[in-house]
Amino acid sequence: MNGMKSITLYHLMIDNQKMIGIKFLPDRLVQNLVKGLPNPKWSEKHNMAYIPNTKTNLGVIFNTFKGVVWINYNRFLTNRPVNTKNEDVDVSWFRKRKPIAGYRYCPEEYLLKLELKRYSNNTARTYISFFEMFINHYKEKELHSIDESDIRTFLQSLIHKKVSNSYLNQVINSIKFYYEVVLGMPNRFYGIERPRKESKLPKVISKEEIIAIIENTNNIKHRCIVKLLYGSGLRRSEILNLKISDVDSKRMLIRVRSGKGNKDRYTLLSRSTLDDLRLYYKEWKPRDYLFEGRKASKYTAESVLNVVKKAAAKAGIRNSVTPHVLRHSFATHLLESGTDLRQIQVLLGHGSSKTTEIYTHVATNTFKNIKNPLD
């Protein structure tokens, strides 16, 4: 931009009418150009000028400021699809629910937009659940009349219930999705404060405890699940989506299709896991997915969690162990054995090295060369 003056466009809702908000730093030239727009007004609440939101007016803004003032559309342009090759999104069961007297259901356009944007099934379930909780908090209000003050009051009620920051953020996302994506008003609620991001260390268990969990699984199927969660660093959703063809025995790799962020990657396959997988395949004969439930259906997330928890309990491990604890342990143990952080990032499928760097805070080799002052 090289010092060029700028304005930022926002979607506003004023008196139930869509408006184009125009935010800028005090500047005589910009102020004069804004005054020349069709019927400009000033909002004390939003601290910006605004004009009616029409295609014609958007064109007028472009022609007025083009070449003179830089126009920032980042907060205004419609969001792009989040996924292009994700799993099939199935929200039909939400439509088929039996009506409950006095209960406000998620609008059809909300469900439709989740399908068109191809959000994952987990995200769709979360958004629908939280949004319905929100709209049932304001049963008597039309959705378009709900403002920032109402949302803050609702969020405050959740804070008083001592919900986690991640829970609160998901609630905010579900609400913003309706107003910004479904109704096409990006950043209408840009002023809603988000809780400060929590910075918690990953929970890790020892290699001895991992071996004990593996030895206390009920059968060869459960044994393979635990070995893949730890030995390949898989997320629970990734192990559920594994196909038989994703096991590359020649290169000793596991192919992960459409992992978090819709990214494909390869990760490690241990020799002992491959041996167990061959035994498992002969005994269980899965058809499509590597791990299947009854009638060749996909294995459930709850089943994977129960496999890990029950084996950990039988192994006498007091701390809570989840599939993600096994993934954290995989990364930490690799780092402790001298594996490069960048290689671990690739195996885990992290988009940023900063996400992987968290394991340096729990790896024992980080502290080995530090002399304790008591010693």
C-alpha positions in Angstrom: 0.0 0.0 0.0 3.0 2.3 0.5 1.2 4.7 2.8 -1.9 4.9 0.8 -5.0 6.0 2.7 -7.5 3.2 3.3 -11.1 2.3 4.2 -12.4 -1.0 5.5 -15.9 -2.2 4.6 -18.2 -4.1 7.0 -21.6 -5.7 6.9 -24.0 -3.8 9.3 -27.6 -4.4 10.3 -29.3 -1.1 11.3 -33.0 -0.9 11.9 -33.3 -4.4 10.4 -31.8 -3.1 7.1 -28.5 -4.3 5.6 -25.9 -1.6 5.4 -22.3 -1.2 4.1 -20.2 0.1 7.0 -17.2 2.2 6.0 -14.5 2.5 8.7 -11.5 4.9 8.3 -9.0 6.9 10.2 -9.7 10.7 10.4 -8.7 12.2 7.1 -10.1 15.2 5.3 -9.9 13.6 1.8 -11.6 10.4 2.9 -14.3 12.3 4.8 -15.1 14.4 1.7 -15.3 11.3 -0.5 -17.6 9.5 2.0 -19.9 12.6 2.0 -20.2 12.2 -1.8 -21.7 8.7 -1.4 -25.5 8.1 -1.7 -27.2 9.2 1.6 -24.2 8.5 4.0 -25.0 8.4 7.7 -22.9 8.0 10.8 -23.3 5.2 13.4 -22.1 6.2 16.9 -22.6 2.6 18.0 -20.3 1.1 15.4 -18.1 4.2 15.0 -18.2 4.3 11.3 -20.2 5.7 8.3 -22.7 3.6 6.4 -24.9 3.5 3.3 -27.6 1.1 2.2 -26.2 -2.3 1.1 -27.0 -2.6 -2.6 -24.9 -3.8 -5.6 -25.2 -0.3 -7.0 -23.8 1.3 -3.9 -20.9 -1.2 -3.7 -20.1 -0.1 -7.3 -20.3 3.5 -6.3 -17.8 2.9 -3.4 -15.4 1.2 -5.8 -15.6 4.0 -8.4 -15.3 6.7 -5.8 -12.2 5.4 -4.0 -10.5 3.5 -6.8 -6.9 4.7 -7.3 -7.2 7.2 -4.5 -7.9 5.2 -1.3 -7.2 1.5 -0.8 -10.4 -0.5 -0.1 -10.1 -3.4 2.3 -12.7 -6.0 1.4 -11.4 -8.7 3.8 -14.2 -8.3 6.3 -16.9 -7.9 3.7 -16.4 -10.5 0.9 -18.4 -13.7 1.2 -16.5 -16.7 2.7 -15.2 -19.3 0.3 -16.1 -23.0 0.7 -14.2 -24.5 3.6 -13.8 -28.0 2.1 -13.6 -29.3 -1.5 -13.3 -33.0 -1.0 -14.4 -33.7 2.5 -16.5 -36.7 3.7 -20.2 -36.6 2.7 -22.0 -34.3 5.1 -25.2 -35.8 6.5 -27.5 -33.5 8.3 -30.7 -35.3 7.2 -31.3 -36.8 10.6 -31.7 -33.2 12.0 -34.5 -32.7 9.5 -36.2 -36.0 10.5 -36.4 -35.3 14.2 -39.8 -35.4 15.8 -41.1 -31.9 16.7 -40.9 -31.1 20.4 -43.5 -28.6 21.7 -41.9 -25.3 22.5 -38.5 -26.2 21.1 -37.0 -24.0 18.4 -35.2 -26.0 15.7 -32.3 -24.9 13.6 -33.5 -23.1 10.4 -33.5 -25.1 7.2 -31.2 -22.5 5.5 -28.6 -23.2 8.3 -28.6 -26.9 7.5 -28.4 -26.3 3.8 -25.5 -23.9 4.1 -23.6 -26.5 6.2 -24.1 -29.0 3.4 -23.1 -26.6 0.6 -20.0 -25.5 2.5 -19.2 -29.2 3.1 -18.4 -28.7 6.8 -17.4 -32.0 8.5 -20.1 -34.0 10.2 -18.5 -33.3 13.6 -18.5 -29.6 13.0 -22.1 -29.7 11.7 -23.3 -31.5 14.8 -21.5 -29.1 17.1 -22.8 -25.9 15.2 -26.4 -27.2 15.1 -26.4 -28.2 18.8 -24.9 -24.8 20.0 -27.0 -22.7 17.7 -30.2 -24.4 18.8 -29.2 -23.8 22.4 -28.7 -20.1 21.6 -32.0 -19.6 19.7 -33.9 -21.4 22.5 -32.5 -18.9 24.9 -34.3 -16.2 22.9 -37.5 -18.0 21.9 -39.6 -14.9 21.7 -37.2 -12.9 19.6 -36.9 -12.9 15.8 -33.4 -14.0 14.8 -32.7 -10.9 12.7 -33.6 -8.7 15.7 -30.9 -10.2 18.0 -28.0 -7.8 18.4 -24.5 -7.9 20.0 -25.9 -7.0 23.4 -28.2 -10.1 23.3 -25.3 -12.3 22.3 -23.0 -11.0 25.1 -25.8 -11.6 27.7 -26.1 -15.2 26.4 -22.3 -15.8 26.5 -22.2 -14.3 30.0 -24.8 -16.9 31.2 -22.4 -19.6 29.8 -19.4 -18.1 31.6 -21.3 -18.2 34.9 -21.8 -22.0 34.2 -18.0 -22.2 34.1 -17.7 -23.6 30.5 -14.3 -23.9 29.0 -12.9 -21.3 26.6 -12.9 -23.7 23.7 -16.6 -24.4 24.4 -17.3 -20.7 24.4 -15.5 -20.2 21.1 -17.5 -22.9 19.4 -20.7 -21.3 20.6 -19.6 -18.0 19.1 -18.6 -19.7 15.8 -22.1 -21.4 15.6 -23.8 -18.0 16.0 -21.6 -16.1 13.7 -22.1 -18.9 11.1 -25.8 -18.0 10.9 -25.5 -14.3 10.6 -22.3 -14.0 8.6 -22.4 -17.1 6.3 -26.1 -18.1 6.1 -27.5 -14.6 5.9 -24.4 -13.3 4.0 -23.3 -10.6 6.4 -19.6 -11.4 7.1 -18.4 -9.8 10.3 -21.7 -8.5 11.4 -20.7 -9.3 15.0 -17.1 -8.4 14.6 -17.2 -6.6 17.9 -18.0 -9.8 20.0 -15.2 -10.5 22.3 -13.6 -13.9 22.3 -12.1 -15.5 25.4 -8.3 -15.5 25.7 -6.8 -18.6 24.1 -5.8 -21.2 26.7 -2.2 -22.5 26.5 -2.2 -26.0 28.0 0.6 -28.5 27.8 -0.2 -31.8 26.0 -0.8 -34.8 28.3 1.9 -37.5 27.7 2.4 -40.9 29.2 5.5 -43.1 29.2 6.5 -45.8 26.8 6.1 -48.4 29.5 2.5 -47.2 30.0 1.9 -47.4 26.3 3.1 -51.0 26.2 0.9 -51.9 29.2 -2.1 -50.4 27.4 -1.4 -52.5 24.3 -1.0 -55.7 26.4 -4.3 -55.1 28.1 -6.5 -54.7 25.0 -9.3 -57.2 24.7 -8.6 -58.6 21.2 -6.5 -58.2 18.1 -8.8 -55.5 16.7 -8.5 -53.3 19.7 -4.7 -54.0 19.8 -4.4 -52.7 16.2 -6.4 -49.6 17.0 -4.2 -48.6 20.0 -1.0 -49.4 18.1 -2.1 -47.1 15.2 -3.1 -44.3 17.5 0.3 -44.3 19.1 2.6 -45.8 16.5 1.3 -43.6 13.7 0.2 -40.6 15.7 -3.4 -40.7 14.3 -6.3 -38.6 15.4 -9.4 -40.5 16.4 -11.3 -39.2 13.3 -8.4 -40.3 11.0 -8.4 -43.9 12.3 -12.2 -44.1 11.7 -11.7 -43.0 8.0 -8.8 -45.4 7.3 -9.5 -47.7 4.3 -7.8 -51.1 3.8 -5.9 -49.6 0.8 -4.4 -46.9 3.1 -2.0 -49.4 4.6 1.1 -49.3 2.4 3.1 -52.4 3.5 5.8 -52.0 0.9 6.8 -48.5 2.0 5.7 -49.1 5.6 3.5 -46.0 5.6 -0.1 -45.2 6.5 -1.9 -42.8 4.1 -4.2 -40.4 5.9 -6.9 -39.0 3.6 -8.6 -35.6 4.3 -7.2 -35.2 7.8 -7.7 -32.1 9.8 -7.8 -29.0 7.5 -8.8 -31.4 4.6 -5.1 -32.4 4.1 -3.7 -35.7 2.9 -0.4 -37.0 4.4 1.6 -40.1 5.1 2.8 -41.2 8.5 4.7 -44.2 9.9 3.7 -47.8 10.1 5.6 -50.0 12.5 6.6 -53.6 11.6 4.8 -55.0 14.7 1.6 -53.1 13.8 1.7 -54.5 10.3 2.1 -58.1 11.7 -0.9 -57.5 13.9 -3.0 -55.9 11.1 -2.4 -59.1 9.0 -3.7 -61.3 11.8 -6.6 -58.9 12.3 -7.5 -58.9 8.6 -7.6 -62.7 8.5 -9.8 -62.9 11.6 -12.2 -60.0 11.1 -12.3 -59.6 7.3 -13.2 -55.9 7.0 -14.8 -55.0 3.7 -14.1 -51.3 3.1 -13.0 -49.4 6.2 -10.1 -50.8 8.1 -12.1 -50.9 11.3 -15.8 -51.6 11.0 -18.7 -52.0 13.3 -21.8 -54.2 12.8 -23.0 -54.9 9.3 -19.7 -53.4 7.8 -20.6 -49.9 9.1 -17.9 -47.4 10.0 -16.5 -47.8 13.5 -17.7 -45.1 15.9 -15.6 -42.5 17.8 -17.2 -43.6 21.0 -16.0 -47.2 20.4 -12.4 -46.0 19.8 -12.5 -44.0 23.0 -13.8 -46.9 25.0 -11.1 -49.2 23.6 -8.4 -46.9 24.9 -10.0 -46.1 28.3 -10.8 -49.7 29.1 -7.3 -50.9 28.2 -5.7 -48.1 30.2 -7.9 -49.0 33.2 -6.9 -52.7 33.0 -3.3 -51.6 32.8 -3.7 -49.8 36.2 -3.0 -46.3 34.8 -4.7 -43.8 37.1 -4.5 -40.8 34.8 -7.2 -40.4 32.1 -6.0 -41.7 28.8 -7.7 -40.8 25.5 -6.8 -41.4 21.8 -5.3 -37.9 21.7 -3.0 -38.6 24.7 -1.5 -41.5 22.6 -1.0 -39.1 19.7 0.7 -36.6 22.0 2.9 -39.4 23.4 3.9 -40.4 19.8 5.1 -36.9 19.0 6.9 -36.4 22.4 8.7 -39.8 22.3 9.9 -39.1 18.7 11.3 -35.7 19.9 13.0 -37.3 22.9 14.6 -39.9 20.6 16.1 -37.1 18.4 13.7 -36.8 15.5 13.7 -33.4 13.9 10.8 -31.1 14.8 10.0 -30.5 11.1 9.7 -34.2 10.5 7.3 -34.6 13.4 5.2 -31.7 12.0 4.8 -33.6 8.7 3.9 -36.9 10.4 1.3 -35.1 12.6 -0.1 -33.1 9.7 0.3 -29.7 11.5 -0.1 -26.7 9.2 2.3 -24.6 11.4 5.5 -25.5 13.1 4.3 -23.5 16.1 1.7 -26.1 16.8 4.4 -28.8 16.9 6.7 -26.8 19.1 4.5 -27.3 22.1 6.0 -30.8 22.5 9.4 -29.2 23.3 7.7 -28.1 26.6 7.1 -31.7 27.7 10.0 -33.6 26.1 12.5 -34.8 28.8 15.5 -34.0 26.6 14.6 -30.3 26.9 15.5 -30.5 30.6 18.3 -33.1 30.7 21.1 -30.6 30.1 19.8 -28.1 32.7 21.5 -28.4 36.1 19.1 -28.2 39.0 20.2 -25.5 41.4 19.8 -27.9 44.4 22.3 -30.2 42.8 
